[in-house]
Amino acid sequence: MADLLGYFGVGLILLAYFLNLFNKIDNESRAYVWMNLIGAVLACVSSVLIKSIPFTILEGTWALVSVVALVRKKK
C-alpha cells in the first residue's frame, strides 16, 4: 500500500513538472498547484508508512507550500 501511494504521489508531482516544462500547464495555474498538493500528500503518507523521516519532512513541506499557494490564489 505504501509503495502504491508513493508511486502515485511522485508520479503526479513529476507529471505536473513535465507538463510545466513542456509548456502544457502554467506553474501559476490551480491545476499545477493541486497536482503538487495531492502528489505531495500521497507521497508524504507513503513516507510515514515506511517510516522515512527525511522524506516525510520533504513531502510535508511540499504539501504545505502548495496549500499556501492555493490560499494566495484565493485572495
Backbone bond lengths (Angstrom), bond angles and torsions (degrees), N, CA, C in turn:
res aa  C-N    CA-C-N  psi(-1)  N-CA   C-N-CA  omega(-1)  CA-C   N-CA-C  phi
1 M - - - 1.457 - - 1.527 111.00 -
2 A 1.328 116.43 -44.00 1.468 120.32 -179.37 1.525 110.73 -61.74
3 D 1.329 116.14 -41.81 1.467 119.40 179.48 1.518 111.24 -63.32
4 L 1.312 117.12 -44.19 1.463 121.47 -179.40 1.531 111.09 -60.43
5 L 1.321 116.59 -45.72 1.466 120.70 177.10 1.525 110.57 -60.82
6 G 1.314 115.71 -43.61 1.465 120.44 179.76 1.516 112.38 -62.77
7 Y 1.337 116.24 -43.09 1.473 120.06 179.01 1.519 111.38 -61.81
8 F 1.340 116.62 -46.74 1.460 119.74 -179.82 1.524 111.30 -65.44
9 G 1.328 116.51 -42.23 1.459 120.28 -179.31 1.514 112.86 -63.23
10 V 1.308 115.95 -51.98 1.463 120.64 -179.85 1.529 110.14 -65.44
11 G 1.324 116.28 -38.13 1.460 120.07 177.86 1.520 112.23 -60.92
12 L 1.329 116.76 -40.58 1.461 121.17 179.21 1.526 111.59 -67.29
13 I 1.324 116.73 -41.48 1.468 120.78 177.07 1.526 110.09 -62.54
14 L 1.326 116.40 -45.31 1.471 120.12 179.69 1.529 111.89 -66.63
15 L 1.321 117.15 -37.35 1.456 120.36 177.06 1.523 110.53 -61.13
16 A 1.322 117.09 -45.71 1.470 120.80 177.67 1.527 110.39 -59.79
17 Y 1.305 116.31 -43.51 1.472 121.06 -179.66 1.530 111.23 -61.69
18 F 1.337 116.74 -48.58 1.465 119.86 -178.52 1.528 112.11 -68.31
19 L 1.321 117.60 -37.79 1.462 119.67 176.32 1.527 110.63 -61.61
20 N 1.308 116.25 -38.99 1.463 120.01 176.60 1.526 111.30 -69.20
21 L 1.296 116.67 -42.76 1.460 121.85 -179.06 1.533 111.72 -59.52
22 F 1.323 116.44 -36.67 1.462 121.09 -179.07 1.537 112.55 -98.62
23 N 1.349 115.57 20.80 1.466 122.83 174.11 1.529 113.95 57.87
24 K 1.310 116.73 34.81 1.468 121.36 176.57 1.522 111.11 -96.42
25 I 1.322 115.98 -19.86 1.459 121.81 179.31 1.526 107.62 -147.79
26 D 1.310 115.80 140.53 1.462 120.82 -179.57 1.522 109.89 -85.20
27 N 1.320 116.35 139.18 1.475 118.72 -179.44 1.522 112.74 -71.10
28 E 1.318 117.47 -4.79 1.466 121.35 174.95 1.527 111.29 -97.73
29 S 1.322 117.66 -3.04 1.468 120.54 -177.30 1.526 110.99 -77.79
30 R 1.324 114.23 153.82 1.466 119.72 177.19 1.530 110.86 -62.79
31 A 1.319 117.06 -37.76 1.467 120.42 -179.47 1.526 110.95 -59.59
32 Y 1.324 116.56 -43.36 1.472 121.18 179.60 1.529 110.49 -62.04
33 V 1.327 115.96 -45.99 1.462 119.98 -178.44 1.533 110.37 -66.72
34 W 1.332 117.10 -41.92 1.465 120.11 178.85 1.521 111.69 -63.67
35 M 1.328 116.85 -39.93 1.465 119.65 178.00 1.519 110.45 -61.93
36 N 1.326 116.87 -41.39 1.458 120.87 178.11 1.524 111.21 -66.95
37 L 1.325 117.31 -41.24 1.462 120.79 -179.44 1.526 111.10 -64.77
38 I 1.319 117.12 -51.18 1.468 120.07 -179.08 1.528 110.69 -63.18
39 G 1.323 116.35 -42.91 1.457 119.91 178.42 1.517 112.31 -61.67
40 A 1.322 116.23 -43.47 1.468 120.46 -179.47 1.532 111.55 -66.00
41 V 1.328 116.61 -40.16 1.469 119.63 179.12 1.529 110.05 -63.94
42 L 1.330 116.76 -45.42 1.470 119.50 178.99 1.534 111.24 -62.06
43 A 1.325 116.27 -44.36 1.467 119.97 179.25 1.528 111.32 -66.35
44 C 1.317 116.77 -35.10 1.470 120.95 178.61 1.534 110.17 -66.16
45 V 1.323 116.83 -45.00 1.468 120.13 178.09 1.525 109.76 -61.20
46 S 1.316 116.49 -42.67 1.462 120.35 176.57 1.527 110.97 -58.46
47 S 1.323 116.16 -44.32 1.468 121.07 -179.45 1.527 111.74 -63.82
48 V 1.327 116.48 -37.66 1.468 120.08 176.99 1.526 109.53 -64.71
49 L 1.323 116.33 -44.30 1.470 120.44 -178.13 1.524 112.71 -62.32
50 I 1.330 116.59 -33.84 1.470 118.65 179.50 1.531 111.98 -95.02
51 K 1.337 115.23 4.91 1.467 122.46 176.35 1.537 112.78 60.65
52 S 1.319 115.17 44.19 1.466 120.69 177.23 1.529 108.50 -104.05
53 I 1.320 115.48 94.79 1.465 121.10 -175.97 1.528 112.74 -60.47
54 P 1.338 120.15 -46.52 1.468 119.13 -178.66 1.527 112.75 -58.16
55 F 1.334 117.15 -42.26 1.463 119.40 -179.42 1.522 111.89 -75.67
56 T 1.319 117.43 -28.13 1.459 120.24 173.72 1.522 109.38 -63.27
57 I 1.316 116.56 -44.08 1.474 121.07 178.09 1.529 110.30 -63.62
58 L 1.328 116.69 -45.75 1.463 120.88 -179.59 1.522 111.46 -60.09
59 E 1.306 117.19 -52.58 1.462 121.06 -175.87 1.533 111.52 -71.71
60 G 1.314 116.99 -34.28 1.466 119.78 175.33 1.518 111.55 -63.64
61 T 1.318 116.07 -40.97 1.461 120.91 177.05 1.522 110.49 -65.82
62 W 1.329 117.07 -42.60 1.466 122.54 178.48 1.533 109.89 -58.78
63 A 1.321 116.60 -43.42 1.466 121.48 178.85 1.525 110.55 -65.47
64 L 1.324 117.14 -42.98 1.466 120.90 179.90 1.528 111.09 -62.48
65 V 1.309 117.17 -42.98 1.464 121.16 177.92 1.527 110.24 -62.25
66 S 1.310 117.23 -38.63 1.463 121.02 178.17 1.528 111.46 -65.75
67 V 1.321 116.62 -39.37 1.475 120.49 177.27 1.527 109.63 -63.29
68 V 1.318 117.35 -43.83 1.465 121.04 178.36 1.534 109.75 -59.99
69 A 1.324 117.29 -42.75 1.468 121.15 178.89 1.520 110.78 -61.89
70 L 1.324 118.13 -41.21 1.462 120.71 178.56 1.520 112.00 -65.90
71 V 1.324 116.73 -41.19 1.464 120.84 178.58 1.527 110.19 -62.45
72 R 1.312 116.79 -42.74 1.478 120.91 178.75 1.516 111.37 -63.25
73 K 1.312 117.85 -34.24 1.464 121.29 179.96 1.525 112.04 -69.01
74 K 1.322 116.78 -25.89 1.468 120.42 179.77 1.522 112.18 -75.55
75 K 1.325 117.08 -19.22 1.468 120.65 -177.30 1.499 110.85 -82.20
